[in-house]
Amino acid sequence: MVRGTDQQLMMGSKKTRDLAKIYSSPQGARVVQSPVKKEILSLLKNKDMSGSEIVSATGKSKSTVSVHLQDLMKANIISWKPHPQDRRKKIFYLHSRHLGDISPQREIESDMDLYLDQHVVQSNDPFKFFRFMFRTIRMALLDEGVNIDPILHRAGFKVGEAFYHKLQASTLDQLVKNLSDFWAENHLGRLEVNSLDPPIILAYDCFECEDLPLLGRPACSFDSGILRAIFSAHMGENVSVEETKCFAQGDECCQFHVNPG
């Protein structure tokens, strides 16, 4: 059953635009609120770019972009290197990691006491207990407007790297079967294959988002990280994993597209 509505998805999209971004730096965490700076960082997340390319992509004036680039460099969030064809020009790149987001409003409205009593205190299943503890920590952060999806994704990637040697297989079909068995054995939910070319994985009873309230956006960053590590290792190249459906945005399952290259 689909739980979401168009209005909830629109609200989720608006919240995404309003989020302040948290980046790491050698001097500590840096919070970025400027829409122009966030747009520049979003562009640099995908590839290194020259100043003129950033001006063209943002539609902002050269002077405006220059000011924001200087601010981001002073904060040690970005850096630059000489252009390989013209050393008079600079190529800008991300010099820090995206740690998460902060919302000006609470992302969820939850009754934490009721949640803990129903799902944690009354549980006699150790797997359920630790799953709900994980969700409780995440919900407590969301309740304060803090989204740590990038950190969860990196943590999931580390887990995927650690377990790949147990899951590796000579064929993609066998790899997906091993992955499905691993998910079931560790009470992570139920995986199904929608497609192998390209790989599209469906997750039901998802441990990461099953009990989260409706967020209006995908929420399975940890799962995405695990899948990215495993499929990257199998394919011998860095793949991306896009979550196109999620229980937390009102869908009947979570759907992950594995995109090579």
Protein Blocks (a to p, Z undefined) as FASTA:
>chain_A
ZZbdfklmmmmmmmmmmpccddddfkbccddfbfklmmmmmmmmmpccdfklmmmmnopa
fklmmmmmmmmmmnomaccdddfklmkbccdddfbdcfbdcdfbdfbdcdfklmmmmmmm
mpcbfklmmmmmmmmmmmmmmmnopacklmmmmmmmmmmmmmmmmmgcfbfklmmmmmmm
mmmmnonaccddfbfbdcddddehifklmmpccehiafblmlmmmmmmmmmmmnopacdd
ddfbdfklopabdcddddeZZ
